[in-house]
Amino acid sequence: MVFASVCPSTPSTITYSPAYTLVPTYECFNRCTYCNFRVDPGRDRWMTLADATKTLRSLQSLGVIEILVLSGEVHPHSPRRGAWFQRIYDLCKLALEMGFLPHTNVGPLSFEEMAQLKLVNVSMGLMLEQVNPLLLETVHCHAPSKVPQVRLQQLQWAGELRIPFTTGLLLGIGETEQDWVDTLMAIAHIHHRYGHIQEVILQPHSPDREQLWRGAAFDPATLVDVVAIARQILPEDITLQIPPNLLPDSTTLLACLEKGARDLGGIGPKDEVNPDYPHPHDAALAALVAVGGWRLVPRLPIYPQYDDWLSGQLQTAVTEWRSRLSGH
């Protein structure tokens, strides 16, 4: 890992999170037609705590900071929902006890579930994707949890609970340019009220061999335009994130940085959502952004302005990581 300062991004720095993804289960009751991640309910073996312990132990000397707990969704009314949620909670608690900083993104949760997970996560996330309900008639026609108001409610609850939050747009799934504006405006509106959204991801649709929908890849040149639009609409204290493994070349990446993107997300051995697009090594990324005059620095999955939102145990863990990476 390329370690340096972990301060928030400045005009001369680009940040990333040294991360590893734990997947409690790939099973999901949604059937998004572009999905490369899910399997049918009941067709997957859930990750055990023993499996997770073995994996996390192997990561302790590799510079990994963030453990992203990313899961398919068990239906809210399923008799297995409680066991699913408990497994997620236990994985976060385990990661924390083993010296990592957990960040959870497992689909829409109840207010009570979010409140419980706040106890064992330094931050959480959920992609808003797009607020246009017409997508429920196309790519989301078999995805009940992709109802825009359900996802907007999650962003609001995260604000009420003072959870540092990451959200984002999925681009190229049949939306319009006005949809980008509307979705960004919705995010900005909620952030203005609660001040809790630390990052917005701009994720281009990238075709995969497993998906049903045959939509084309999102135009890289257009992504640069979306970055510019997002930077105009979103408050300055929200960092724009782009996934480098989903960009076709260094020219696109550098152009996005020029327009205001400042973070490259979690960099680890595998992109679980886009398995056909491996993450570049952080050293290679450092050399790439240096061409544009930037310096790549690691960050924690929580930005410093939110540290005092955490409980004492979580604050202690975060303080130790900040001290470790600053060399103190």
N, C-alpha and C positions, 0 to 999 in steps of 0.2 A: 504494500500500500504506500501511496505517496503522501506522507503526513507533513503538515505545516500548521499554520494558524487555523483555528476553527471559528474565527470571527465571521459575522454575516458578510455576505458578498459586498464588495466595494466596486467602483467602476473598473478596477484593474484585476478583480478576481472572479473566478467561476467556481461554484461549489458543487460537491457531490457527496453522497452518503455511502460509506463503505458498508455494504449490507448483505444479508443472506435471507432468503425467503423460506419460511416454514409453511407447509400447506396441510392443515388438519384433515381436509378432505377435498377432493375435486368434484364430488357430487353436488348437483345444483338443480333446483326445481325450475329455474329459468331456462329458456332455450333461445338465447340471442343467436341470430343466424350467422353472425360474424365471429362467434366465440371459438377460441382455440384451446380452451381451458377445461371445460366441464365434462363430467360423465353423468350418466343417468343415476338418479337416487337408488341406493341399494347396491350399486355396482362397484363400489370403491372401498378399500380397506382404510379406515381412519388411522392417522398417525398416532402412535402411542407415545406416552411420556418417556418410555424406555428408548424408543427410536430417537426422539427429540434430544434426550440427554446425550446419547452417543454422538449425534450430529453436532450439537452445541459444544461438546467437549473438544471435538476436532477443530473447531473454529477459534478457540480461545487464544491461540498463538498466531493467528493470521491477520490481525488488525481489523476484524469485523466489529462494527459498533452497533449498527441497527439490525434487529431481527424483525423483519416484516412478516406478520402473521396474516396470510392471505388465504381465504377459503371460498369454496363454493357455498351456496346458500341452502340451508335446510328450511323448509317452509315454516313460517311462524306458528302454524297450527299443527305441525307434525308432532307426534308423541316423542320424537327423537330430538326435538328442538332443545330441550333442557340439557341433554347429554352433549349435544353439539356445542352449545354455549359454554358449558363447563369445561370441555376440552380446550376451547380457545382461551378461556381464562387461565386454566392451568398451564398452558404452553407459555403464555405471557409471563406468568409468575415464575416459571422455571427459567426462562430466558433472563429475567431480571436477577434472579438469585445466582445465576451463573456469570453475571458481570456484563450482560448486554443491555441495550435500551430497546424495549419493544415498541412497535408501531403496528396497529391493527387496522386491516381493511377487509371486512368480511360481509359487505352488503348491509342493507338497512337493518337497524336494530331498534328495539324498544327504548324508551327513555331510561327505564330501569337497567337494561342491559348496558347501555352506554355509560351510565353512572358507575356500574360495577367495574367495567373495563378501564375506566379512568384511574382506578386504584392501582393498576398494573401496567399502564401504558404511559409513555411520555408524550405521545401524540397519537392521533387516529386519522383515518381518511375514508373518503368515499367519492368516487367519480360521479359528478352530476351528469356528465356526457352532453346532453342537449335538453333544453326545456320545451321543445316543440312536441306536443302530445300526438301529432300526426305520425310520429315514428312508431307509436304503439300499433299502427296499422301495417307497418312494414317490418323493419329489422327487429322490433321489440314486440311483435304480435303474440309471441309466446313467452313473454318476460314480464310477469306481473309486478316485480319489484323495480322495474324501470319507469314506473309512473313518475313524471317529473315532480309532482307535489310531494310524493313520498320522499324523494331524495332531497328536495328543498327543506322538508321538515327535519331531516337529519342534520343539515347544516345549521338550522336554527337551534335544535336541541344541543348540538355541540357548543354553540355560542352560550346558551343558557348555563351549560355545565362547565364552561371555561375549559374546554378541551382544545388545545392547539390542533389545527385541522388542515388537512390537504384535500383539495378537490381538483376537478379538471374537466376538460372537454375532450370528447372523442370526435375526431374530425374525419369526414368522408363517409358517413353512414346514411347519407340521403338528406342531410340538412342543408339549409341555405345560408348565405352570408348574413342575412338578418337574424337567423337563429344563433349564430356566433355572438352577435351583439346582444341579443336578448339574454343568452345564457351568461355572458360576462357581466351584464348589468344586474342580473339576479344575484350573482355571487357578490358583486360590489355592494349591493343594497344590504345584504345580510351582514357583510363584514363591517360596513359603516355602523351598524347597530351594536355588534359584539366585539369586533376587532380581533377575531380568533383565527382567521384563515391565513396561514403562513405561506402556503404555496398553491399555485394553480398550474396544473399540468396541461400542456397542449399536446395531445397524443394523436398522431396521424394513423388512420386505419392502414394496416399492413397485412395483405393477404397471406394466408397460411394454408397448408395442405389439408388441414382438418376441418376447415369451416365450410358451412353449407352455402352461405351467400357468396356470390361471385363478383362482388363490387371491386372496382379497381383500387389500387393504392392511392392514398391522398397525394395530390400534386405537391412536390417539395417546394416549388416556387410559391405556391399559395400559402404554405405553412409560414413562410417568411412574412407574408402579408398579415396572417392571423396574429403572429407575434406582435406586429406593430399595432394592430387594432387593440389587442389585449392590453398592451402597455399604455395605450391612451385611456382605456376605460377603467382598468383596475387601479386602486390606490397604490402608491409607491411602496407601502410596507408589505405588499404581497409580492413574493418572488415568483417569477415565471420560470417554469421548468419544462425542458424538452428532453425526450429520450434519445440519446445519441445512437443507439442500436437500430432505431427505426428511421434514421435519416440515410439517404442513399450515398452521400459523399460529404467530404469535409467542407466543400463550398457552401452547402446548405446549412451545416452546423454553424460555421462562422458568420453567415449572413443572419441567422437567427440571433446570434449573440450581439451582432451589431444593432439589431432592432430592439434589444432589451431583455432577451432571455438571459438568466444568470445562474441557473442551476441545471444539473444533468441527472438528477434523481439518484435512486439507489443503484449502485454498481456492484454486481455480484456474479457468480458463476453461471446463472441461468435466469432468463426472463420467463417466469412461469406463465404469464399471460400471452407472450409472443415467443414460444419456444423455438421457432425457426429463425429467430433474430438474436444471436448471442450478444451479450454485452461486450464491448471492447475492454481491454485491460486499462486500469487507471493510468498506468505509465504512458500508454499509447495516447490516451485522451489528454494527458498533460502536455505531451509534445504537440498534439494537434492544436489545442487552444493557444499554445505559445506562439504559433504562427500568426494569430490575430492580435498578439500583444497582451494576452491574459495569462494569469497564473491559476492553476487548478489547486484548490484546497479542499480538504475533507470537512464535513460538518456533521453535527449530531442531528437526529431526527426531530429535535425540538430547537427552535431558534431562541437565542438568549432572552429576548424580551418576554418570553412566556415562562421562564424558569420558576418564577414565584407563584405560578398557578398550580404547581405540583405539590403533592404531599411531601412530608419530610423525608421519607425513604427514597422517593423518586428524585427529590432535589439533591440528596446526597450522592446518588448514582450519577446524576448529570454533572454535578460539580467535580466529581472524581475524573470523569472523562474529559471535561474541559481542561482540568489541570494537567492530565496526562498528555494531552495533545499539544498543549502550549509549552510543554517541557518543564513545568514547575513541579 
